[in-house]
Amino acid sequence: MWVSLPTNALKKGQNSLKIWAEDSLPGTISKIKVCHSVAAGKLRNAINADGTLIGALKGIVNAPAIYYTEKWSNEGATNDADLRYANSTQIDGGKIHAGSIITIGDDIDGNYCKIYGGDIEFYQWLNGDHRKTKSLKRIEAGTAANGVTITLPGYWETEPRIIVSPASLTSFDVSYVSQSQSLKIGAIDIEETYEGSHIYAFKPVAQLIAADGTVGSPVNLTNTGITSTVTTAAFTDLPANLKQVTVNVSGSGFNREYIVGESDTINYKRLNIRIRLEYYNGNWVNGDWSDYKLSADTIQTWTLESPESVTDITQIRVTIERGSISTVYSSNTWEGSGSYTSMTANLISYSADLAGAAVLCTGTVNYIAIG
């Protein structure tokens, strides 16, 4: 409902204007709008001494304005740019103003849409009731690379929901066949570019991740030599992403002492030895020595480990080095001449930890932002 008054109708001391919503109690007013008068001219001096007229329009020419006095406010008037009543609809020059909700269609047992609060929702009559089937939302879509911040175009009333799916990403890396692998896809750091901007950015995640695990296998690389130092061949059949290696090693050795005399004497002596694990992760690195005493010419076994901090080991080998010569454990007089040291090193097997949460590769995602 619109009320148009001639200019002289809004002069001080003449008229008061009160508007009630239909079916409401007298004295309660929902919303009021005073527009320019039908007649040309200025609206001026529009407040009565008792404050019953809407006014404060002095100097305004053919322009909409809304002003109300304290007395009107006490009667429930609302300061608003539109003349609207609660739960009613008003058409003004091609615009539709609704106090609450506009419903279009059959909301009894058919299909309809509902417009309210700047949003539109669609309902269909399904299985004996109205079911919301869709709503009108803003959508932005695109493709983005892992870790590269994306700023969404335009403005968003609230933080958008961002859905991502793989666009281009390796799903399994055969170089890490010993480990479980999984895809990590998502959107992180969804936030305004600055507080109150209503411009949102996010960072996509598109990664192939290796899980924690262990691996191991027999090796059986042996080297025997008439020498004071013996090193096994390097074992190279190791999976990628190793972060610590444990090896089982066996060894034996003796010192043969030939004494020339009236009857030649041969003494076999125990050896003090030291052993170390050597590993390659771009360069050969020597582990710490571990000292042992060989009891006799018998095979003994040991366990060696690389440091926990070492990663990306691709080759391993073991070195045994003779230390001091110890006591005699056997003698005879019938063997041939010659003194020497004989040692054997055997790399029996290995086990290793595999670095988990390692990013094996990255890719791109498709994203949809909904708000």
PyMOL commands that set and color helices and strands:
alter all, ss='L'
color gray80, all
select helices_A, chain A and resi 7-10+70-74+174-176
alter helices_A, ss='H'
color red, helices_A
select strands_A, chain A and resi 42-43+60-61+89-92+95-98+102-105+112-116+119-126+129-135+139-145+150-151+161-168+181-192+200-210+213-225+229-231+242-259+265-280+284-286+290-293+300-305+315-332+340-354+358-362+364-370
alter strands_A, ss='S'
color yellow, strands_A
deselect
rebuild
show_as cartoon
